[in-house]
Amino acid sequence: MQKNTVIYVSGEVDSANVEEFEQGLITETEGEKKVVIDLTDFEYISSTGLRVLLMLQKKYGQGDALSIRNVNDEVMDIFNVTGFSKLLHID
């Protein structure tokens, strides 16, 4: 059974902190086969943050190697409006 690496993201991602968000995800996912991004305490993501998630999705490909869980209604609305809810594997 493949062990998941769980990354907890909290707060907001916008142009002010997107580089930190991107670098953190790159570092935490290095060499990992299955990654879960937990957004329990996550409040907002801008288009720059969505770009980072898209990059990560491309790295892991289709399927459930990358999944996102515990998405609140506000962030889910952003995913729905932008079409990311169809691109990302959201639990």
C-alpha positions as CSV (number, residue, x, y, z in Angstrom):
1,M,0.0,0.0,0.0
2,Q,1.4,3.4,-1.0
3,K,1.8,5.9,1.8
4,N,0.4,9.4,1.2
5,T,2.4,12.5,2.0
6,V,-0.1,15.0,3.5
7,I,0.7,18.7,3.2
8,Y,-1.4,21.0,5.3
9,V,-1.9,24.5,3.8
10,S,-3.5,27.3,5.8
11,G,-4.4,30.9,5.3
12,E,-4.4,32.5,1.9
13,V,-2.3,32.3,-1.3
14,D,-2.0,35.5,-3.4
15,S,0.7,37.4,-5.3
16,A,2.3,38.4,-2.0
17,N,3.1,34.9,-0.9
18,V,2.8,32.7,-4.0
19,E,6.6,32.2,-4.3
20,E,6.7,30.8,-0.7
21,F,3.6,28.6,-1.5
22,E,5.3,27.3,-4.7
23,Q,8.6,26.6,-3.1
24,G,7.0,24.9,-0.1
25,L,5.0,22.5,-2.4
26,I,8.1,21.8,-4.5
27,T,10.2,21.0,-1.5
28,E,7.5,18.9,0.2
29,T,6.6,16.9,-2.9
30,E,10.1,16.1,-4.0
31,G,10.4,12.4,-4.7
32,E,6.9,11.7,-3.4
33,K,4.6,9.3,-5.3
34,K,1.3,10.2,-3.7
35,V,0.5,13.6,-2.3
36,V,-2.6,14.9,-0.5
37,I,-3.0,18.6,0.0
38,D,-5.2,19.3,3.0
39,L,-7.0,22.7,2.9
40,T,-8.8,22.4,6.3
41,D,-7.6,25.9,7.4
42,F,-7.3,27.4,3.9
43,E,-9.4,30.5,3.1
44,Y,-8.5,31.9,-0.4
45,I,-6.4,31.2,-3.5
46,S,-5.7,33.7,-6.2
47,S,-5.0,33.0,-9.9
48,T,-1.3,32.9,-9.1
49,G,-1.9,30.1,-6.5
50,L,-4.1,28.3,-9.0
51,R,-1.1,28.3,-11.4
52,V,1.0,26.5,-8.8
53,L,-1.7,23.8,-8.3
54,L,-1.9,23.4,-12.1
55,M,1.9,22.9,-12.3
56,L,1.7,20.3,-9.5
57,Q,-1.2,18.5,-11.2
58,K,0.9,18.3,-14.4
59,K,3.8,16.9,-12.5
60,Y,1.5,14.1,-11.0
61,G,-0.7,13.6,-14.0
62,Q,-4.3,12.4,-14.0
63,G,-5.6,10.0,-11.4
64,D,-5.2,10.2,-7.6
65,A,-1.5,10.6,-7.2
66,L,-2.3,14.2,-6.3
67,S,-5.5,14.9,-4.4
68,I,-6.9,17.8,-2.5
69,R,-9.2,17.4,0.5
70,N,-11.2,19.4,3.1
71,V,-11.9,22.3,0.7
72,N,-14.3,24.9,2.2
73,D,-17.2,26.4,0.2
74,E,-15.4,29.6,-0.7
75,V,-12.3,27.9,-2.2
76,M,-14.6,25.3,-3.9
77,D,-16.5,28.2,-5.5
78,I,-13.1,29.4,-6.9
79,F,-12.3,25.9,-8.1
80,N,-15.7,25.6,-9.8
81,V,-15.7,29.1,-11.4
82,T,-12.2,28.6,-12.8
83,G,-12.8,25.0,-13.9
84,F,-10.2,23.7,-11.5
85,S,-12.7,21.4,-9.9
86,K,-12.6,19.4,-13.2
87,L,-8.8,19.4,-13.4
88,L,-8.0,18.5,-9.8
89,H,-8.8,15.3,-7.9
90,I,-10.8,16.7,-4.9
91,D,-11.9,14.4,-2.1
